[in-house]
Amino acid sequence: WLGVALTAAWCCGRPYGAGAPALAAIAALMSANLLFSRQPGNANNDVVVIALFLVAVAILLNARRPADRGPLLVAGLAAGLALGTKLTVVPAVGALTVGVIVLAALGPSVDRAPRALRAAGAWIAGLAVGGGLWYVRNLFASGTPFPFVDLGPLSKPEELAGRDPYTIVHYLSDTDVWGRYFRPGLEERLGDLWPLLLAAAALAVVLWLWRGGAVERVLAATAAFAALAYLLTPLGASGPEGMPVGFRLNIRYLAPGLALAVVLASIPVPVAGERARRIWRLGALVLFGGIALLNVAELEPTDTDRLSGSVLLAAALVGLPTGLVLLARRGASRQALAVGSAVVLLALAVAGRSAQDEYLELRYSSAAPDYPTDEQPSTELAQGLGSAYDFARTIEGAKIGLTGTTGALFQYGLWGLDSSNEVRFVGERLDNGAFAQIDQCADWVAAVNEGGYEWVVTTPDYDQDDPESALPAVEGTWLRDSGGARSIVRNRLVNVWRITAPLDRAACAGLPGRSEL
């Protein structure tokens, strides 16, 4: 996905002779701690959204006529895939949808309305095919296509409590919050030159709105709207009042709009002659390339190790076709090229499989060389989750019940060495697709019996702002007093229980419920 994002950025700058500066602009964003520290090798998908959104923008910028249905259909498909991947791109895609319709209506007055309708139909058809599935699925599962908000008569399902939702606008004039949370967060996530990066993005949006063509103005307006939506997003500054601890992580909500803005910043605005535009392109290349290099220079050791492996693989994948071209130009026969390619690919496959086996051998193991000791989830591992992971690596094809939101968040290691264990959270399904923890012992015991679990892992409820304040899970008391279970791996907060017989519901009499603690 990084490759897709960089390629899309180059395609955005190509019509203006600014392919390299545009690529450097996205490299500067992608190499920042905001995305580099959490995206590669994880299930996070902010980079997927950025890549797909930039693909849609690149197609619009390279289309000879932006109102043609073919380019709009394909660009809409890319935007729809982004829309169906993460909600952070909804404001940007929404603004771009309005802009596409406006562009179609700006042409000749003849057949203006039908032309705008055809353009809107092509774009929206692409959106529906790319991202509509999930919203239709939401409608059937929860009664509303938007189960994350209350929308008129459509109410969102009941949800687990999270951080208090506050917008960045809520703290916009709070200098104490800016000094303690916003400025350090921006520096950590976007790098030491974050003021320069944001200033370049904002200046580009203003200049393109002022002097750009119709397509460029639509894109600048899209970036501006996405930034405004970010400032008003409820979780943008989440956390207790006066303590927006969620701000650092949630700067990624700005990423789609910021990606578009920095691409626009890499393209020279048509306000001067060709010499000035050459200087602009060179300056953008130096600025964004320098930011990317500075970001790489400040990587943590674990990130550097990850990056070195990726660089070696990329060098091999790029070097092979490059070498074939050079050898072909020097007169090498096709047979020799084919044999050489086969040898190189086989060597890559063997090396890759060896690296994979080495990784899988110690995956989620306390013996792994990079076992977390001072970074997330080191606290949770020390609370007993690490022992549960080690135990899960010794069993295969087991049916494991799970309780506690700590376990729900960090459950991956329980799936075992070959991911053959079946892990299910023991909870209660409510109306409209909602899902909650079970409050009473008798109901929970019945759910465990009905699930037919061989093992149950009890973990504490998770406080992401203060994980060290965790308390033992009440389900551990229920298991201990219900018979039919014995503790195999015991820690202060995380325990593994072997289910040896059906649990006794009658034993729950007098035991406290979850809400009574």
Disulfide bonds with the S-S distance in Angstrom:
Cys441-Cys508 2.03
